[in-house]
Amino acid sequence: MSKKHLFALIVFSAALAGTGAMADVTQAPADAEQHTAAAQGNADEAAIRRVLEQFSTTKVPLGQAMAIAERLHDGSRTADVSFEISGPPVYRVRTVKNEGIFENVIDANTGSVSQAEIASSLKELDREDLANIIALKWIKQELSDAVRVAEKAAAGNALAGGLVKQDGKLNFVVVVASGDRLKEVMLEPPKVGQRSTQH
């Protein structure tokens, strides 16, 4: 999942996807482009405000939603998670086990699974997602660890997270609600293959 995609999931879960069409205007006068950018910015701010309002009233923290999804497939690991409010507030959690990917929707107020699971295989992923999932298998750190660190660093509660590749490096990106703002925390997992050389 790309960093841009992760943030867009949060913003567009606020049911403002219709405003995204404005960004696709290719040849418009400069003043129209500025107006479009301002309108898009205002729409994004309104969407973020709505997400934060909904998120502040939820009863189930993101870490608990991840644990609930991981228990559905013993030994699975969370690949990415996002908070969505296109209906009742939920967490969409993708877990991985062996060659399987399981997407579950966890109710953000009750912790129950609120939709039928979507199961797929690694073979169905695009190249970027596949590379991230394969990398996740070799990283010792869990997304839940990154979430705890990010929440402490940003003094807030996480509402999305995942592994992303940027500038050739893999990092956990966690989006944290802190007061009336969203903060993005990037964490580099410990290097793969570092072993102690004790004799």
C-alpha positions in Angstrom: 0.0 0.0 0.0 1.4 3.4 -0.9 1.6 6.2 1.7 -0.6 8.3 -0.5 -3.1 5.5 -0.8 -3.1 5.0 3.0 -3.9 8.7 3.7 -6.5 8.8 0.8 -8.3 5.8 2.4 -8.9 7.9 5.5 -9.9 11.1 3.7 -12.2 9.4 1.2 -13.8 7.1 3.8 -15.6 10.3 4.8 -17.8 9.8 1.8 -16.3 12.7 -0.2 -15.0 10.8 -3.1 -17.1 12.9 -5.5 -14.9 15.9 -4.9 -11.9 13.9 -6.2 -13.1 14.4 -9.8 -12.0 18.1 -9.6 -8.3 17.1 -9.4 -8.5 15.4 -12.8 -9.0 18.7 -14.7 -6.2 18.7 -17.2 -6.3 22.1 -19.1 -8.0 24.8 -17.1 -7.1 28.5 -16.7 -4.6 29.1 -13.8 -7.3 30.8 -11.6 -9.6 27.9 -12.1 -6.8 25.5 -11.1 -6.2 27.5 -7.9 -9.9 27.6 -7.1 -10.1 23.8 -7.7 -7.1 23.2 -5.4 -8.6 25.4 -2.7 -11.9 23.6 -3.0 -10.2 20.3 -2.8 -8.2 21.4 0.2 -11.4 22.6 2.0 -13.1 19.3 1.1 -10.1 17.3 2.5 -10.1 19.4 5.7 -13.9 18.8 6.1 -13.4 15.1 5.5 -10.6 14.9 8.0 -12.6 16.8 10.6 -15.5 14.4 10.1 -13.2 11.4 10.4 -11.7 12.8 13.6 -15.2 13.5 15.1 -16.3 9.9 14.4 -13.0 8.4 15.5 -13.1 10.3 18.9 -16.3 8.5 19.8 -15.2 4.9 19.0 -14.8 2.4 21.7 -12.4 -0.1 20.1 -8.8 1.1 19.6 -6.9 0.2 16.4 -4.6 -2.2 18.2 -7.5 -4.2 19.5 -9.1 -4.4 16.1 -5.8 -5.7 14.7 -5.7 -8.4 17.4 -9.3 -9.4 16.7 -8.6 -9.8 13.0 -5.3 -11.8 13.7 -7.2 -14.2 16.0 -9.5 -15.1 13.1 -6.5 -16.9 11.5 -4.1 -18.1 14.1 -0.6 -17.1 13.3 -1.5 -14.4 10.9 0.1 -10.9 10.8 -1.6 -7.5 10.1 -0.4 -6.1 6.8 -2.4 -2.9 6.9 -5.4 -1.4 8.7 -7.5 1.7 8.1 -10.4 3.5 9.9 -13.4 4.1 7.6 -16.7 6.0 8.1 -18.5 5.5 4.8 -21.1 3.8 7.0 -20.9 2.9 10.7 -17.3 3.4 11.8 -15.2 0.4 11.1 -11.6 -0.8 10.8 -10.6 -2.5 7.6 -7.9 -5.0 8.5 -5.8 -7.0 6.1 -3.9 -10.0 7.6 -1.5 -12.4 6.0 -0.9 -16.1 6.7 1.2 -18.3 4.4 -0.1 -17.6 0.9 -3.4 -16.2 2.0 -4.6 -12.6 2.6 -7.7 -12.0 4.6 -9.6 -8.7 4.7 -12.0 -8.3 7.7 -14.1 -5.4 8.7 -14.2 -4.8 12.5 -16.9 -2.6 14.0 -15.1 0.3 15.8 -17.6 0.3 18.6 -18.3 -3.3 19.3 -15.2 -5.1 18.1 -17.4 -7.6 16.1 -16.7 -8.7 12.6 -19.3 -6.7 10.6 -19.0 -8.0 7.1 -18.1 -11.2 5.3 -14.4 -11.9 5.1 -12.7 -11.4 1.7 -10.0 -14.0 1.2 -7.5 -13.9 -1.6 -4.0 -15.2 -2.4 -0.7 -13.4 -2.8 -0.9 -14.2 -6.6 -3.9 -11.7 -6.9 -1.9 -8.7 -5.6 -0.3 -6.0 -7.7 3.5 -5.8 -7.7 3.8 -3.1 -5.0 1.4 -4.8 -2.6 3.1 -8.2 -3.2 6.5 -6.8 -2.5 5.3 -5.2 0.7 3.6 -8.4 1.9 6.7 -10.5 1.1 8.9 -8.0 3.0 6.5 -8.2 5.9 7.3 -11.9 6.3 11.0 -11.1 6.8 10.5 -8.2 9.3 10.5 -9.2 12.9 8.7 -6.1 14.1 4.9 -6.3 14.0 2.7 -3.4 12.8 1.2 -3.4 16.3 4.6 -2.6 17.7 4.9 0.3 15.2 1.4 1.5 16.2 2.4 1.6 19.9 5.6 3.6 19.2 3.7 6.0 16.8 0.9 6.6 19.3 3.5 7.5 22.0 5.6 9.7 19.7 2.6 11.6 18.3 0.6 11.7 21.6 -2.6 10.3 20.1 -4.5 7.3 18.9 -3.7 5.5 15.6 -6.4 5.2 13.0 -4.4 3.6 10.1 -1.1 1.9 9.4 0.8 -0.2 7.0 4.1 -1.0 5.4 5.2 1.2 2.5 8.2 1.5 0.3 9.5 5.0 -0.3 12.8 5.9 -1.9 13.8 2.3 -1.9 13.2 1.9 1.9 10.5 -0.1 3.6 8.9 1.8 6.5 5.9 1.4 8.7 3.6 4.4 8.2 1.1 5.0 11.0 -1.5 7.8 10.9 -2.3 9.1 14.4 -5.2 11.3 15.5 -3.7 13.9 17.8 -6.1 16.5 19.1 -7.8 18.0 16.0 -5.1 16.9 13.6 -3.8 13.8 11.8 -0.1 13.1 12.2 1.8 10.7 10.0 4.6 8.8 11.8 7.2 6.9 9.7 9.2 4.1 11.4 12.0 2.1 9.9 11.8 -1.5 11.0 15.0 -3.1 12.3 17.2 -4.3 9.4 16.5 -7.8 8.2 19.2 -10.4 8.9 21.0 -8.6 11.7 22.1 -11.3 14.0 24.3 -11.3 17.0 27.7 -12.9 16.4 28.2 -14.5 19.8 30.3 -17.6 19.9 
